[in-house]
Amino acid sequence: MKQLIAAFTAMVLYLPSFGQNEGAFILHKVAPKETLYSLVKKYNTNFATVETLNPSLANGNSDIKVGQVIKFPKNSPVSAEKKTEVAAKQTTTSTVHTVKPNETVFSISRMYNVDISNLVEANKITSNTIRVGEKLIVDGATIANIAATTHREEELRLKPTGKNMRETGIAEVINTPNKSSKYLALHRKAPIGSNIKITNEATGHTIVAKVIGNLNEKGPDENIMIKLSPYAYYQLRPKDARLRATVEYYLPDGADEVVSK
């Protein structure tokens, strides 16, 4: 019996790759020919979230080795074999919701207990506005599979040059009907044109967005740390139009920490 147990243990240890749930994470052992890019796609996540879970991969370090164990968020990876099958069946198996007055993307995601980022990907929602009477696919499995096959914008990466800055505060979605699938941000201090990393403190989900403007020190935005384009905001898996977040960005050497009004 001891020999049998020892043999089984050795077999498990020498498996080339595995996906084992550990709390909210999946542990993956890198197999030959796998790259960080291929694994990010396999586990339906993004570089920013993987870097947050694996500090050794931060700052653009994409080098991974065979046998290395990497944490991924506990999303459901979609096998290539199932993608075609799901696409063929989705018109007959999907639950469809017709938008009613006063409903929002947030309330509908809570109503059906579905991932908001999958909901907006599957239904091609890129603004903060949905119309009364609009029909949305809301079946959890279906929207997860559609989202996994949807083309996304190239991911931004945080560039570690200059003075590292970190802040915690309120993140808010920009209230706009403009349709865009880009990751855009308004922040009080980060230089326009730079990239900024945003993490949802409640869920741990992380994105990197490009700063396109600065918030005013006074007025309606004085208590807001950062505002995000709807598409970017949805990727943080929010429950409402505001959330508590941590941001990280870099100020060029010699730059003032406070942006002029």
N, C-alpha and C positions, 0 to 999 in steps of 0.2 A: 504494500500500500504506500509506504514512504517513497519507494522508487517511482510509483505512478504519479504521486503528487509532485515530486521533483521534476519529472519529465514534463508534466503539464505546465509548471511554473516556468521552466526554461522555454517552452514553446511560446508562452505569452510574452515573455521578455524579448524574444527575437522577432516578433511580428513587425513588419516594416512600417506600418502606420496604424493608428487607432483613433477612435473618437469616443471619449469617455466623459459623461456628464459629471461635473463636480460643482454642485450648487448651480450658479447661474452661468457656468462656463463649460466649454467643451475643450478637452485637452487633445491636441493632435501631434503625433510623432511624425516628423518630416520623412517622407520616402524619397528614393532616388527620382530625379527629374522634376520634383515639385518645386515651385517657386512661391514666394510670398504673394505675388500677383494672382497665381492660379488658386491659392488657398483662400484669399480674400473673396474671390468670385465663388468658390465652392461653398463657403459658409455664409454667402449672401450678406457680407458686411462691408466695411470700408477701412482704409489704412489708418485713419485717425483713431478709430475705436480699437483696432489691433495694437497700435502703438501705446495707447493708454493701458491696456491689459498686459502688455509686454514691454516694459521700459527699455530693455536692451535693443529694441527695434525702433526706438524713438529717433527723432532728428534725421529722418530720411534714410536710416540704416535698413536696407532691404535684404542684406546678405543672411541667408539661413543655411544650415548644414543638415545633412542626412542624420536622422536620429534626434535632432533638436525637438524639444517639446514646446509647443506654442499654444497659448490660450486664445480661444475665439468665443464671441458671445453666443449664447444658447439660442440661435436661430435654427430653423430647419433647412439644411441644405437640400437642394433639389437635384436629383440625379438626371443625367442627360437623357436616359431612356424614358423618363416620365414626362419630360417637357412636351413632347409631341402629343402624347396621350392626353395630358391635361388640357392642352390647347384645343384638341378636337372635341373634348367633352364639356368644356366650360359653358357653352351656350345652353346646354341642357341641364347642367347640375348646379349652376350658380344661383345663389339667392340674390334677388334684385330689390333694392330699396328705392322708393320714389320720394324725393326730397320734399318735405313739408315746410310751411312757414316757420321761421325762427330756428330752424335746424342748422347746425354747423358741421364742419368736418369733425370737430372734436366730439360733439354730442353723438354723432352717428357712429364714430369709432367706439365710444363707450357703450352705446346701445347694443352693438353686435359683438363687443369685446374682441375687436380686431386691431392689429398693429396699424397705427395711423399712417406710417410711412408706406406700408404695403397698400393701404386703401387709396392713397393719392397716386401711387405709381400705377396701380392696376386701372384706375379710372382717369388717368392723365390729368389730374388736378394740379395745376401749377400756379394758381392764384389763391387769394384768401376768400374767394367768393364762389358759392355754389347756388344754382338757380332753383327756385321752387318748380317742381315737376321733373327735374333732372333725375335720370335713373342711374344708380350706382350699384356696381357689383360689391356685395358685402360678405360673401362666403369666405371664411378665413383661409381655408386650404387653397381655394381658387385664386384669391388675390395674392397669396404668398408665392404661388407658382408663376403667375403672370409677372409680378414684380421682379422675380429672379431672372426673367428672360428679357426684361426691358433695358434698352440702351440707356446708359447714364452718362452725364457729363464727366470728363476726365477729372479725377480727384485732385484737389489742391493739397500741398504739403507745407507744414510750418518750416520756415527757413531760419535757423538759429544764428542770426548775425546781429550783433549789437547787445543792448541791455535787455535781459529777460524780465518781463513784466507779468504779474499774475493778479487777477482781481476776482472777487465773488460778488454777485448781485443779481438783479432781475433782468432776464432776457424776455423780449417781447417780439411777436410777429409784426411785420410791417403790414398795415391794413391797406392793401392795394389790390385792384382787380387785374393788374398787369400780369401777363402770363410769362413766366421764365423758369427754366429748370437749372438756373445757375445758383451757386452758393454765394450769396451777397450779404454784406453786413454794414450797419451804421454803428460807430463806436466813438466815444468822446475823445480818447487819447491815441489810439492806434493810428499810425500814418496811413493816409489814403493810398491805396494801391498795394498795401501790404496784406499778408495773410494772418488770420487770427483763429486760434483753436478754441472751440466752445464745447463744454461738457455739461450735460444735464445731470445735476447733482442727485436727482431722485432715481435715475435709471442707469447712469454711467455711460450713456450713449454720447458719442463725440463726433464732431465734424470740424472741418477747416473751411472758412469762408474768406472771401476777398473783401476788404474794407473799401467802400465806394463813397463814403461821406462821414461827417462827424456830427454827433448829437450836440445840441445846445446845453450849456450849463444851467440855464433857467428856462422855465416854461413847462409845457406838458410832458417833456421827456427828462426833466431834471432828476427823477428818481429811477430812471431806466439806465442800466449799464450798457446794454447792447440791443439792437433791433436787427432782425434777420428777415430776409426774403422768405415768403411762405414756403417755397420748396425746401430751402435749407432748414427752416424751423421744423418742418414735419419730420425730417430725418432724425431729430432728437427724441422722437416718440413722446411728445408733450401730451398732457391731459387737458390743457387749456391754452388760451392765447398768451399766457405768461408762465414763466417757470424760473426757478432759482438755478443759476449756472455759474460755473467757473470759467474764466477765459485766460488764455496765455498768448502773448505776442511779444515782439521784439521792437525796441526803439533803437534807431541808428545811433551810433556813438556821437555824443555831443548834442543830441536832440533834446528839446525841452519835454518834460513829462506831461505838461499841461498844454492842451491845444488852445490857441487863442479863440475867443468867441467870434 
